[in-house]
Amino acid sequence: MTKTLRQKDGSKANRWYRHPAGGQPSQARSLCHPYTVAWMWCAVLLVMSGCGQPGGPVSQEARVLEERAFMRLLSKDEPLERVEGEPNAWRWADAQVAAWHPKAVTATSGVAYGKRRWSLFAHAPAMVTLPAIEVGEEPHVRFGWYISPTAYAQGTDGASFRVWCATEATGQGTCVFQADCLVRSASEPTGVKYAEVQLPVESGESVRLSFETDPGPSGRKDADWTAWEMPVLRWYRRVKTEPNPGPNAVLFTLDTLRADRLSCYGYRRKTSPAIDALATRGTLMTRAYAQSTTTVPSHISIMTSKYLNEFGIYEQSSDPLPSRYRTLAECLRDAGYATAGFVGAGFMRDTWTGLGQGFDTFVECPIAFLDAEYVVNPAIDWLVRHRGERFFAWIHLYDCHVPYDPPVPFRDHFVSPQAAYLPHLDPSVLLRRDDEKFERLNRDYYSDRYDGAVAYTDHQVGQLVSTLRDLGILDETLIVVAADHGECLGEHSIYFDHVSLYEPNVRVPLIFHWPGRLPEGKRCPELCENVDIYPTILELLGLEIRGRLSGRSLVPVWHGRARGREGVVAEHSGHAAVSWRTGEWTYLYQPIADETVRVGLPKEWTEGPLGQWVLHVNEEELYDRREDPDELHDKSSSASEILQALRSDCAEWVQACEMAWEGRRAGSGPPQVDRDRIEQLRALGYVR
């Protein structure tokens, strides 16, 4: 049965045309309004000032954030079904649709104004009413709204946007948001605007939200393509704290995060107050290295404590991890832990990667990538439900990856309004993406945007840590902060990408936090690798290490009972390179530089950032990091004895690399990959 929506004055809402002038919406708070920005930064500053730091007194009750992201309620794969007896009503999953062109109401994650976020797309006039949801304290809805860029070319004159809130008790709706987007020029698109609206609803009530759009002033219906970006309903709920048997573990893997852009690693900007607080009361590895600069194999290496040449997966698009490899999650689940994984990139689906092995709950990303809050909040909800059990949670956040586009106010926090950011980059050196054109062509601008993404990621880490503290289980929980790889921001003429195995791409943060259970405030300079995370977690949790792992526990290193590694290795996708680092030297073997290899490379290997690397590297390079930490001065011709010794140290990986290229010369082709997966990778720039 369709509910009647009414304005605040009681007049009935017209589904198709402009509502009577007397129906004034309740006041909405724009996310760009100065008061809202100030409020949001107050929350950030509370964390930076120490209020968000681990520890502190624990009450018997916790106030936790809950949400329902409509992205997870509505799928473009769900068919529209006509509602019997109502000519203009359709059903879409659990939602109701009333529209002039109902089949044009759909979900999309296409590109709009340089962004790739989920949107509820509708051809005005249209109204989508979502299923009833019971809310808690301070319910509010947050969303973006915009006219599709294609509508401008088709002559749109604008559209009206409204949000209605109806309670199950009354069945009547209140207009809680209204905005008109008038178009004066086809050459001046308005972009996406944002709002957050408090709902006039009491805790415990069930509400239905309706998102309505009407055509512009002329009433034309052929060009007014509208969208609602990432609408989400949030509220707070009070839960009782419960005894936790412990010990627990939470592993953050922060995609594309350079160690040297965190404050605790010496960065000049305050990008990471929450992670800094963890490091202050934990142990920080100053020289940790990833095993790959490609997300999927790097994560598989973390989860299996194996090198790439052991499990044989080098690409994002390879076959999934075989079940014979025992993952960290499987080990903990078999030990009685509740296990859950939450990933922020669509190409990391379990069926494509095998990364879901061992997780009771594995929450995948339904689109190309998600803002961190839409990964962290479901993780918080899971932690609340399992607060009385031993648990292991893995949270993967993707926000430090191109296009460096975190939500307001983080996106431009480090962007200087006084800076001209004049163009100085040739577009040919940049990754060609359909959702980010790098229009500024300025290194400093995107470097500043990257810092904003780091700050946003850090803030979300802080949100989850604060929840653990509020639930009274922080002291029983080991927290590990790691990264799958870093990012080049212009070093070696590689812009905004992580091709190559130079220092900015492979040196990653690695922090362990568990006050009272491991050294506090310790900065350990020993060499280590991401494969060491798995055995270190097991030893700290008091679990037996079964089977052969390539990693080594770092616990004996912290306590002086063992030394760090003599050398650390990384392997590049496509067997394009191997790196070996000792405490002083970096050796790079890069068969991609061989002229006989380059001849047969696909065109995309010689363009953009990948081309900048492939076409300018030497087959072997050697750097003395004591005097050349940025790896700028190749000593391969002047230190041949050292080069030979280092090549010998990593002979196993060099030989695997050589064998792979021999196989390619023999004519073996790439594996066949699922078409949907290829589209996900293309959206992120991994497939050109």
Buried (B, 14 or more C-beta within 10 A) or exposed (E): EBBEBBBBEEEBBBBBEBBEEEBEBBEBBBBEBEEBBEEBBEBBEBBBEEEBBBEEEBEEEBBBBBBBBBBBBBEEEBEBEEBEEEEBBBBBBEBBBBBBEBEEBBBBBBBBBBBBBBBBBBBBBBBBBBBBBBBBEBBBBBBBBBBBBEBBEEEBBBBBBBBBBBBEEEBBBBBBBBBEBEBEEEEEBBEBBBBBBBBBBEBEBBBBBBBBBBBBEEEBBEBBBBBBBBBBBBBBBEBEBBEBEBBBBBBBBBBBBBBEBBBBBEBEBEBBBBBBBBBBBBBBBBBBBBBBBBBBBBBBBBBBBBBBBBBBBBBBBBBBBEEEBBBBBBBBBEBEBBBBBBBBBBBBBBEBBBBBBBBBBBBBBBBBBBBBBBBBBBBBBBBBBBBBBBBBBBBBBBBBBBBBBBBBBBBEBBBEEEEEBEEEBEEEBBBBBEBBEBEBBBBBBBBBBBBBBBBBBBBBBBBBBBBBBBBBBBBBBBBBBBBBBBBBBBBBEBBBBBBBBBBBBBBBBBBBBBBEBBBBEEEBEBBBBBBBBBBBBBBBBEBEBEEEBBBBBBBEBBEEEEEBBEBBBBBBBBBBBBBBBBBEBBBBBBBBBEEEBEEEBEEEBEBBBBBBBBBEBEBBBBBBBEEEEEBEEBBBEEBEEBBEEBBEBBEEBBEBBBEBBEEBEEEEEEEEBEEEBBEBBBBBBBBB
